């Protein structure tokens, strides 16, 4: 090849490989140095060597999800409907409430809701103002 042919060939090869990032081009050139026996093999070897990596880099990527941080707002108390009178519950529910300590028998014999502490230690208010007492077995 003459000097003019070499310049033309380099211009064509540069144009053919201009889409390949520099780090991938270097990887392809190393492979071409090891495999090529003729200058016409250089560009095809570089393209073959970089094809998979280039396809991976150019794959469609999901759009990032924007996460907005909301300012802290004090929680408003949840308004719960009033509990039914324990005397209006069916007998099975009354027994279950008595056995769990949710319902207790007041001094006058009426059934009333009780403040109960759960096993985890947090207080569960069932609307009663009577202090917690353990139900008799």
Secondary structure, DSSP 8 states (H G I E B T S, - for coil): --HHHHHHHHHHHHHHTTTS-HHHHHHHHHHHHHH-SSGGGHHHHHHHHHHHHHHHHTS--------------------------GGGS-HHHHHHHHHHTSEEE-TTS-EEEBEEE-TTS-EEE-S--B-------
